[in-house]
Amino acid sequence: PAFKDHCCFWKERATASRPPLATITLPLEVMSSPAASKDWLASEMDLEAAATPPPPPPRRRCWGRCCLAAFCSLAVMALAIGGSLALCSTSSLAECKLCRGLNYLLLPSGEPASNLPHDASTRILNGVAFPSALAVGDEELWFSGGGDRYEYGLVKVYTAASYLSRDYFHECDPAEAPFSEIVASGDAKMMVLHMHYPASIDEVAESINKHLAPRLPQATAATTLRHLSGALTSNKIAQGGLHPGDEIFLSCEAGTMSVAFGAADDASKKALSEPGLCEAFWGIYLSKSPVFDAVKEGMARGFPERAAALCGVEAEALSGGWAQDLAASAAALPQSAAWSAAALEHEAEVLEHTVEEDLSSLAAKLRGGGPGGEA
């Protein structure tokens, strides 16, 4: 009611919706005299005309008051949001999940797009640049797709990119990615988590352990989770908290998981030889009932593309090697022929010189060896 009283637009609409009252005055004889009955039709018309409501008065333009009210409301909301952001950034509440979520949604994260060139050596996954291949020890792992991890369907926590060794790509045109084989195999593989949402390493470890627990062997689950939490939280880089752009490298090979921050071959990475850990971790993303569908869906598209690319590169390298060998052989033929001719000529000269010496020696023996010195 208070808003309607101050905003004339609503006030005029309310006034226009009420029909006006018509006051009609008729002489008494019109109503009582039979002689006036012949004029009754005209009287009915007069009565109908008199009862017709007059047109509403022109609506005054009073949008100024309404715009002022809307502007004041927006200003109050802006002040409330700004005050909340200031409180979250300057007080001890900065660590609470509500404040971090508010900062993430309303403020730019400041995350760099990428420090990698966007060329053939780079793959772009949902706006994040990942290298096409990563070297882990003596093993080369190839980018094979991935997806985003959302919290409550609203906040993007991280982008997960998968890397697989050449051993997983058996065909050039696979019908689908061999998810069961990837989960169970001991061949080298890696998951890179590119952070978008600021979080403490304890929260990350708690989230991973929550999804790992039902997939681990029950007898060793508690020990495995404790060791994994220790490997995650003991890293000096992660102890200061994870920020947008930070990356966690979780690689598996022969049943051993390695945990690294910042680089795949970081010197401070920790190795965990826990039973069932690698299979359980990859099962979070690629099992028949994955916790996060986006990673599996992304790999379903990325794996065949990577298989075709690897086959194309190897075929090109193989054909290029044959061509190089043939070209080198053709180039070497004239030189080999020249070397052969020179060698034959030299051998002929040596043989000729040797024959001449042998003949001279034989002639001298014949002259000096006969009776009476005669040959």
TIZAZA-398547 format. One line per field, with one value per residue (C-alpha): x, y, z. Coordinates in steps of 0.25 Angstrom, whole numbers, always signed. Example, Ala and Ser with C-alpha at 12.3 -4.5 7.8 and 13.67 -1.06 7.14 Angstrom:
<recs>
east: c(+49 | +55);
north: c(-18 | -4);
up: c(+31 | +29);
</recs>
This chain:
<recs>
east: c(+0 | +11 | +18 | +4 | +2 | +16 | +15 | +4 | +5 | -2 | -11 | -16 | -19 | -26 | -35 | -38 | -43 | -54 | -67 | -72 | -85 | -96 | -106 | -119 | -130 | -144 | -156 | -167 | -177 | -169 | -170 | -185 | -192 | -197 | -196 | -181 | -181 | -179 | -166 | -161 | -152 | -145 | -144 | -138 | -127 | -125 | -123 | -114 | -105 | -105 | -101 | -89 | -76 | -68 | -54 | -43 | -34 | -21 | -10 | +0 | +15 | +21 | +32 | +42 | +37 | +37 | +51 | +56 | +50 | +56 | +70 | +69 | +66 | +78 | +87 | +83 | +86 | +100 | +104 | +99 | +108 | +120 | +119 | +119 | +131 | +138 | +135 | +139 | +152 | +157 | +152 | +154 | +142 | +150 | +152 | +138 | +132 | +120 | +130 | +139 | +127 | +122 | +136 | +137 | +123 | +124 | +139 | +148 | +157 | +170 | +174 | +183 | +177 | +190 | +205 | +205 | +205 | +192 | +198 | +200 | +206 | +194 | +180 | +169 | +159 | +148 | +156 | +168 | +181 | +188 | +201 | +198 | +208 | +215 | +228 | +228 | +241 | +244 | +229 | +222 | +207 | +197 | +185 | +172 | +161 | +154 | +144 | +140 | +137 | +125 | +121 | +106 | +104 | +109 | +123 | +134 | +144 | +154 | +157 | +162 | +170 | +174 | +188 | +190 | +202 | +203 | +200 | +185 | +184 | +182 | +174 | +174 | +159 | +154 | +138 | +139 | +149 | +153 | +149 | +150 | +164 | +168 | +163 | +169 | +182 | +196 | +201 | +205 | +194 | +191 | +180 | +183 | +174 | +174 | +168 | +158 | +152 | +161 | +162 | +171 | +178 | +171 | +157 | +163 | +168 | +155 | +147 | +156 | +156 | +141 | +139 | +151 | +146 | +135 | +144 | +156 | +158 | +152 | +163 | +173 | +164 | +167 | +182 | +181 | +173 | +182 | +195 | +188 | +184 | +198 | +204 | +195 | +195 | +210 | +214 | +220 | +213 | +199 | +201 | +198 | +185 | +181 | +178 | +172 | +182 | +189 | +191 | +191 | +198 | +193 | +200 | +199 | +208 | +209 | +200 | +208 | +202 | +210 | +205 | +212 | +209 | +213 | +219 | +218 | +232 | +233 | +245 | +236 | +225 | +221 | +219 | +209 | +209 | +195 | +187 | +175 | +178 | +180 | +168 | +159 | +164 | +161 | +148 | +143 | +144 | +142 | +135 | +121 | +115 | +125 | +124 | +126 | +121 | +127 | +141 | +136 | +128 | +140 | +149 | +139 | +142 | +156 | +161 | +157 | +163 | +176 | +177 | +175 | +185 | +196 | +193 | +195 | +208 | +214 | +210 | +216 | +229 | +230 | +228 | +237 | +248 | +247 | +248 | +260 | +267 | +264 | +269 | +282 | +285 | +282 | +292 | +302 | +302 | +311 | +321 | +322 | +324 | +335 | +341 | +341 | +347 | +358 | +361 | +361 | +371 | +380 | +380 | +383 | +395 | +400 | +398 | +405 | +417 | +417 | +417 | +429 | +437 | +434 | +438 | +451 | +455 | +452 | +460 | +472 | +471 | +471 | +483 | +491 | +487 | +490 | +503 | +514 | +505 | +496 | +481);
north: c(+0 | +10 | +7 | +10 | +23 | +28 | +23 | +30 | +19 | +9 | +20 | +24 | +9 | +7 | +20 | +16 | +2 | +8 | +12 | +26 | +28 | +35 | +44 | +46 | +56 | +54 | +62 | +55 | +57 | +49 | +37 | +39 | +45 | +35 | +47 | +46 | +31 | +35 | +41 | +29 | +24 | +37 | +37 | +23 | +28 | +40 | +30 | +21 | +33 | +39 | +25 | +24 | +27 | +38 | +35 | +34 | +46 | +46 | +38 | +47 | +44 | +41 | +30 | +39 | +34 | +19 | +20 | +27 | +16 | +5 | +12 | +13 | -2 | -5 | +4 | -3 | -17 | -12 | -7 | -20 | -28 | -19 | -19 | -35 | -36 | -26 | -33 | -47 | -41 | -34 | -42 | -56 | -60 | -61 | -76 | -79 | -87 | -76 | -65 | -72 | -76 | -62 | -57 | -67 | -64 | -48 | -45 | -49 | -60 | -54 | -68 | -66 | -72 | -81 | -79 | -90 | -86 | -90 | -99 | -114 | -116 | -111 | -116 | -107 | -113 | -104 | -92 | -98 | -101 | -114 | -120 | -130 | -140 | -141 | -148 | -155 | -162 | -170 | -171 | -161 | -159 | -154 | -145 | -153 | -143 | -139 | -131 | -121 | -124 | -115 | -114 | -113 | -111 | -97 | -95 | -100 | -107 | -112 | -117 | -131 | -136 | -150 | -155 | -169 | -177 | -182 | -196 | -193 | -189 | -203 | -198 | -186 | -185 | -190 | -191 | -186 | -183 | -196 | -190 | -204 | -206 | -192 | -194 | -208 | -207 | -204 | -197 | -182 | -172 | -159 | -149 | -134 | -126 | -111 | -103 | -92 | -91 | -86 | -97 | -102 | -115 | -122 | -119 | -126 | -138 | -139 | -139 | -149 | -158 | -158 | -163 | -173 | -180 | -189 | -193 | -198 | -211 | -211 | -217 | -206 | -194 | -187 | -188 | -184 | -172 | -167 | -169 | -162 | -150 | -149 | -149 | -138 | -129 | -130 | -123 | -109 | -103 | -108 | -104 | -89 | -93 | -96 | -84 | -83 | -88 | -98 | -112 | -126 | -137 | -151 | -162 | -177 | -188 | -203 | -200 | -189 | -175 | -162 | -149 | -136 | -121 | -111 | -121 | -136 | -139 | -130 | -134 | -133 | -143 | -155 | -169 | -178 | -193 | -196 | -208 | -204 | -189 | -186 | -194 | -188 | -174 | -176 | -183 | -169 | -164 | -176 | -187 | -191 | -182 | -170 | -159 | -149 | -152 | -140 | -146 | -160 | -153 | -144 | -156 | -163 | -152 | -150 | -164 | -168 | -154 | -157 | -171 | -166 | -155 | -165 | -174 | -163 | -158 | -172 | -175 | -161 | -164 | -178 | -174 | -162 | -172 | -181 | -169 | -163 | -177 | -178 | -164 | -167 | -180 | -173 | -161 | -171 | -179 | -170 | -168 | -183 | -185 | -175 | -181 | -195 | -190 | -183 | -196 | -205 | -195 | -195 | -210 | -212 | -202 | -210 | -223 | -218 | -213 | -227 | -235 | -226 | -228 | -243 | -244 | -236 | -245 | -258 | -253 | -250 | -263 | -270 | -262 | -265 | -279 | -287 | -296 | -286 | -275 | -276 | -275);
up: c(+0 | +3 | -10 | -18 | -10 | -14 | -29 | -37 | -47 | -38 | -32 | -46 | -50 | -37 | -39 | -54 | -50 | -41 | -50 | -47 | -41 | -50 | -43 | -51 | -47 | -54 | -52 | -44 | -55 | -64 | -55 | -52 | -64 | -75 | -85 | -84 | -88 | -103 | -99 | -91 | -102 | -102 | -87 | -88 | -97 | -88 | -77 | -84 | -89 | -75 | -69 | -78 | -70 | -75 | -81 | -71 | -70 | -77 | -70 | -64 | -67 | -54 | -57 | -50 | -36 | -41 | -47 | -34 | -26 | -34 | -34 | -19 | -18 | -27 | -19 | -6 | -13 | -18 | -4 | +2 | -8 | -7 | +8 | +8 | -1 | +7 | +20 | +13 | +9 | +21 | +33 | +38 | +30 | +17 | +19 | +20 | +8 | +7 | +5 | -5 | -13 | -13 | -17 | -28 | -34 | -33 | -35 | -46 | -42 | -48 | -54 | -66 | -79 | -81 | -82 | -93 | -108 | -115 | -126 | -130 | -116 | -108 | -106 | -102 | -92 | -88 | -89 | -82 | -90 | -87 | -94 | -104 | -98 | -84 | -81 | -68 | -66 | -78 | -82 | -91 | -88 | -98 | -95 | -97 | -93 | -80 | -74 | -63 | -48 | -43 | -28 | -26 | -42 | -41 | -37 | -46 | -36 | -46 | -60 | -61 | -73 | -75 | -81 | -86 | -91 | -105 | -99 | -98 | -113 | -120 | -132 | -141 | -141 | -128 | -127 | -113 | -102 | -94 | -80 | -73 | -78 | -74 | -60 | -58 | -66 | -59 | -71 | -69 | -68 | -62 | -57 | -57 | -48 | -53 | -41 | -43 | -29 | -18 | -7 | +4 | +1 | +13 | +6 | -7 | +1 | +8 | -5 | -12 | +0 | +1 | -13 | -11 | +2 | -4 | -16 | -8 | -1 | +12 | +20 | +15 | +12 | +25 | +23 | +9 | +11 | +22 | +14 | +2 | +11 | +16 | +2 | -2 | +11 | +13 | +0 | +3 | -10 | -6 | +9 | +5 | -1 | -16 | -25 | -39 | -49 | -39 | -44 | -37 | -45 | -40 | -49 | -48 | -53 | -48 | -37 | -31 | -30 | -31 | -25 | -30 | -31 | -41 | -51 | -54 | -50 | -39 | -29 | -17 | -22 | -13 | -18 | -11 | -14 | -7 | -12 | -21 | -20 | -35 | -39 | -29 | -33 | -48 | -45 | -39 | -53 | -63 | -56 | -60 | -50 | -49 | -39 | -49 | -63 | -70 | -70 | -76 | -87 | -90 | -92 | -100 | -110 | -108 | -108 | -122 | -127 | -120 | -126 | -140 | -138 | -133 | -145 | -154 | -148 | -148 | -162 | -166 | -159 | -165 | -179 | -177 | -171 | -184 | -193 | -186 | -186 | -201 | -204 | -196 | -203 | -217 | -213 | -209 | -221 | -230 | -219 | -216 | -231 | -231 | -219 | -225 | -238 | -231 | -223 | -235 | -242 | -230 | -229 | -244 | -242 | -230 | -237 | -249 | -241 | -233 | -247 | -252 | -240 | -240 | -255 | -253 | -241 | -249 | -261 | -252 | -246 | -259 | -265 | -253 | -249 | -262 | -266 | -270 | -266 | -278 | -277);
</recs>
